[in-house]
Amino acid sequence: MTELGYVATAIAFTGVGFLLCATFFTRAYWDAMRDRGELLLALFNAGSALKAAGRAEEAALAFGIAKKVQETSA
């Protein structure tokens, strides 16, 4: 094989290697972005649930206070 053949083979293998690495890392990148988006959505939903629970607790507390006021005024 001539020197030109060695160079062409090296370039071909390098190109295939870069293509495989780019494909792998691009896929890994987008998988990570998708997972990050799902994590942020889960955190947002958890925050909304905690907020709703806090409102329910405040409503229950207000109802309890109103009930005590009603009992003492009656």
Residue pairs with C-beta under 8 A, 6 or more apart in sequence:
1 9
